[in-house]
Amino acid sequence: MCFKRVLGFIVIGWLSISVIGCKTESQNNILEVSGNIANAKGKKIGLLQVDLNNFERIITDTLVDLKQDGNFLVTASYEKDGLYQLNIDSSFYILLIADSGKIQVKADYNNKDSYEVTGSKASIALLNYYKEIKKYTLEKRTLNEQRKAVSLLSKKDITDSAKQIQLAAIDTLIKKKEAFIYNLVSDESNATAAYFKYGISKSFFTVPQLNELVKKLHTKFPKQPKLQNLFSSLDTSRHYLDSTQIVDTARTILNNKLLNQE
């Protein structure tokens, strides 16, 4: 499975903030995103807020020109744990979750898969999850190829017992890697990040595993509207999740982003 399709779940933006009293929290309900974009001379940059109900992007700040040295500062109305998209022209997106009022981004326009985020734990968690998903996808593909090769070995090449041992060892590695990805979702401490991690993970797990994830995340974040919707869609008598409720629109958006970056 192509990494960009896998990540195809969210291609829109990354940010989120709190409004109580810490220095890292938003002042006057304003979100500030600053930083540097290398090799982007003459490009414009803007900050968009994403409506989680329909995944439409709302322009919350006019486009501004990057400075000669690549530095920038853009602002938007702050929504705690809201989703934002930092846009460089129309081909480079950085998704942010606003769990603080000031977020810093460092990127290279010529290397869109590599960028850094500071000042936002949730955005960093989401970025790191993408990296792990890319690694996991490649590793699982290799293991599946190994499994297929072993299963095709004839009795002249290997005994049945030896073949079963090798297949079992490969299956154990696959399950171990799946468990690692699963835990990255279930252990997430930010509700918005957990919701999007879950959406990305839909294609990796069985329906029972997805149902289990929904229940765990709903217990952890009972006030997160999108997770509430997912939990409500669970059919407790048949124990399955209606696939039409699993943010397919968002997955399509992110898949398109991955395809563009491949």
C-alpha positions as a printed Julia matrix, in Angstrom:
262×3 Matrix{Float64}:
   0.0     0.0    0.0
   1.41    3.37  -1.0
   2.47    5.52   1.94
   0.68    8.49   0.45
  -2.53    6.54   0.18
  -2.13    5.37   3.72
  -1.72    8.86   4.93
  -4.45    9.82   2.61
  -6.63   10.46   5.57
  -5.9    14.1    6.35
  -4.36   16.43   3.86
  -5.37   19.74   5.25
  -3.46   21.41   8.06
  -2.11   21.03  11.6
  -2.85   23.17  14.74
  -4.63   23.68  18.13
  -4.55   25.94  21.23
  -5.74   26.55  24.81
  -7.15   29.69  26.32
  -6.53   29.69  30.04
  -3.36   31.33  31.28
  -0.08   29.64  30.4
   2.48   31.46  28.33
   2.1    28.84  25.6
  -1.64   29.29  25.48
  -3.47   31.67  23.18
  -3.58   35.34  24.1
  -6.69   37.25  22.96
  -8.01   34.16  21.16
  -5.38   34.44  18.44
  -3.34   31.59  17.06
   0.13   32.53  15.82
   2.09   30.27  13.5
   5.59   31.41  12.65
   8.79   29.94  11.32
  10.83   29.57   8.17
  10.25   27.96   4.77
  13.5    27.49   2.85
  13.68   27.64  -0.95
  10.3    29.33  -1.24
  11.24   32.76  -2.54
   8.26   34.53  -4.07
   5.76   32.09  -2.53
   2.71   33.07  -0.52
   1.7    31.5    2.76
  -1.62   31.41   4.56
  -3.33   29.77   7.51
  -6.66   28.0    7.09
  -8.94   26.57   9.73
 -10.56   23.23   8.98
 -14.18   22.53   9.93
 -14.14   19.05  11.45
 -17.82   18.56  10.66
 -17.42   18.66   6.89
 -13.64   19.1    6.42
 -14.09   22.35   4.56
 -11.25   24.82   4.83
 -12.04   28.29   6.11
  -9.64   31.09   5.24
  -8.87   32.79   8.53
  -6.0    34.98   7.39
  -5.17   36.55   4.05
  -2.24   35.17   2.1
   1.05   36.91   2.83
   4.37   36.9    1.0
   7.21   35.0    2.58
  10.08   37.26   3.54
  13.31   37.12   1.57
  14.89   34.93   4.23
  11.86   32.6    4.32
  10.56   33.8    7.67
   6.83   34.23   8.18
   4.11   34.95  10.74
   0.44   34.17  10.1
  -2.49   34.31  12.5
  -5.99   32.93  12.85
  -8.82   32.89  15.33
  -7.92   30.4   18.01
 -10.0    27.3   18.67
  -8.7    24.93  21.31
  -7.57   21.67  19.73
  -8.84   22.94  16.39
  -7.45   21.73  13.09
  -5.53   24.17  10.88
  -3.72   23.99   7.59
  -0.59   25.97   6.86
  -0.64   26.54   3.11
   2.39   27.42   1.0
   0.93   28.17  -2.43
  -1.44   25.37  -3.43
   0.92   22.42  -3.41
   2.46   22.35   0.08
   0.31   21.71   3.15
   1.23   21.29   6.78
  -1.46   20.09   9.15
  -1.49   21.47  12.69
  -3.52   20.89  15.84
  -3.87   23.97  18.0
  -3.07   22.79  21.49
  -1.11   25.98  22.13
  -1.41   29.57  20.99
   2.0    29.78  19.35
   3.35   27.15  16.98
   6.61   27.19  15.04
   7.23   25.44  11.73
  10.49   24.9    9.87
  10.32   23.41   6.38
  11.98   23.21   2.98
   9.8    23.81  -0.05
  12.0    21.44  -2.07
  11.61   18.63   0.48
   7.96   18.57   1.41
   8.09   15.29   3.31
  10.54   16.69   5.84
   9.6    19.49   8.23
   9.7    20.28  11.93
   7.01   21.51  14.29
   7.61   22.94  17.76
   5.28   24.45  20.34
   2.49   21.92  19.73
   2.67   18.45  21.25
  -0.4    17.27  19.36
   0.98   18.41  15.99
   4.3    16.73  16.74
   2.5    13.53  17.75
   0.6    13.52  14.47
   3.75   14.18  12.46
   5.61   11.38  14.24
   2.67    9.07  13.64
   2.89    9.73   9.9
   6.56    8.81  10.02
   5.8     5.58  11.87
   3.02    4.74   9.42
   5.41    5.19   6.5
   7.95    2.93   8.19
   5.28    0.39   9.15
   3.87    0.26   5.61
   7.25   -0.5    4.09
   8.1    -3.09   6.75
   4.76   -4.86   6.43
   5.11   -4.97   2.65
   8.52   -6.62   3.03
   7.21   -9.13   5.56
   4.25  -10.01   3.35
   6.62  -10.6    0.44
   8.75  -12.83   2.65
   5.68  -14.73   3.77
   4.57  -15.29   0.2
   8.04  -16.52  -0.79
   8.14  -19.0    2.1
   4.63  -20.27   1.42
   5.59  -21.02  -2.2
   8.58  -23.15  -1.24
   8.17  -26.78  -2.27
   8.82  -29.82  -0.08
  12.11  -30.23  -1.93
  13.24  -26.9   -0.52
  11.84  -27.07   2.99
   9.97  -29.44   5.27
   6.39  -28.67   6.21
   7.31  -28.17   9.86
  10.15  -25.79   9.01
   7.86  -23.85   6.68
   5.23  -23.48   9.39
   7.86  -22.26  11.85
   9.06  -19.6    9.43
   5.52  -18.49   8.59
   4.65  -18.3   12.27
   7.74  -16.17  12.95
   6.78  -13.76  10.17
   3.19  -13.55  11.41
   4.45  -12.8   14.92
   6.54   -9.89  13.61
   3.56   -8.52  11.67
   1.32   -8.7   14.75
   3.98   -7.03  16.88
   4.23   -4.12  14.45
   0.44   -3.87  14.24
   0.25   -3.72  18.04
   2.79   -0.9   18.07
   0.71    1.16  15.63
  -2.47    0.33  17.54
  -0.95    1.58  20.79
   0.17    4.83  19.15
  -3.51    5.51  18.53
  -4.99    4.25  21.8
  -2.32    5.97  23.93
  -2.72    9.39  22.26
  -3.33   12.15  24.82
  -4.95   14.71  22.49
  -8.54   14.12  21.33
  -8.16   15.67  17.87
  -4.92   13.82  17.17
  -6.48   10.57  18.4
  -9.43   11.03  16.07
  -7.24   11.52  13.01
  -4.86    8.74  13.97
  -7.87    6.47  14.18
  -9.01    7.51  10.72
  -5.59    6.81   9.23
  -5.52    3.42  10.93
  -8.85    2.26   9.55
  -7.21    0.33   6.72
  -4.71   -1.42   8.99
  -6.99   -3.2   11.45
  -9.89   -5.59  11.53
 -13.41   -4.39  12.33
 -13.26   -5.81  15.89
  -9.97   -3.99  16.46
 -11.45   -0.75  15.15
 -14.48   -1.15  17.38
 -12.21   -1.71  20.35
 -10.26    1.44  19.47
 -13.45    3.49  19.24
 -14.55    2.32  22.67
 -11.17    3.1   24.22
 -10.95    6.54  22.65
 -14.54    7.38  23.55
 -13.85    6.44  27.17
 -10.73    8.62  27.17
 -12.32   11.55  25.3
 -16.09   11.42  26.02
 -16.59   15.06  24.97
 -14.91   14.82  21.56
 -17.86   15.15  19.1
 -16.38   13.12  16.26
 -15.42   10.27  18.58
 -18.91   10.43  20.07
 -20.34    9.99  16.58
 -18.1     7.0   15.93
 -19.08    5.44  19.24
 -22.77    6.0   18.52
 -22.38    4.16  15.21
 -21.27    0.97  16.93
 -23.86   -1.79  16.68
 -23.5    -3.51  20.06
 -25.65   -6.47  19.02
 -23.51   -7.35  15.99
 -20.28   -5.67  17.08
 -19.37   -3.89  13.88
 -18.83   -0.32  12.85
 -20.71    1.21   9.96
 -17.93    2.06   7.52
 -19.85    5.05   6.19
 -19.33    6.71   9.57
 -15.55    6.42   9.63
 -14.65    9.79   8.17
 -14.11    8.47   4.65
 -14.1    12.03   3.33
 -11.12   12.88   5.51
  -9.28    9.72   4.49
  -9.77   10.62   0.84
  -8.36   14.09   1.45
  -5.24   12.72   3.11
  -4.79   10.01   0.49
  -4.78   12.66  -2.2
  -2.07   14.54  -0.28
   0.08   11.43  -0.1
  -0.37   10.73  -3.79
   0.76   14.27  -4.59
   3.89   13.83  -2.46
   4.88   10.42  -3.78
